Amino acid sequence: NRRSQIQGGRSRVRRALYMAALTAIRTCERFKTFYTALAARSRSKKLAIIAVARKLLVVLNAIIRDKTAFA
C-alpha cells in the first residue's frame, strides 16, 4: 500500500509554492498554527506542508480577486 505522490500541475509553480509554504510556516503565525495542528492530527509533516501550500494559494487568489493587502 503505497502513499500517493504530488505530481500534477506545473513543476515550477509547485516548487515555488512548496518553498513559500516552508517560509510561511516559519514566519507567519497564522500558517504556523495551522501546520502544527494538522501535523499533530495527521502525523505526517509533509502532508501538512502541502496543505499549507494549498491554503497559501487560496489566500493569494483571494488577495488578487479582492485587490486587498495580506492581513
Buried (B, 14 or more C-beta within 10 A) or exposed (E): EEEEEEEEEEEEEBEEBBEBBBEBBEEBEEBBEBBEEBBEEEEEBEBBBBBBBEBBBEBEEEEEEEEEEEE
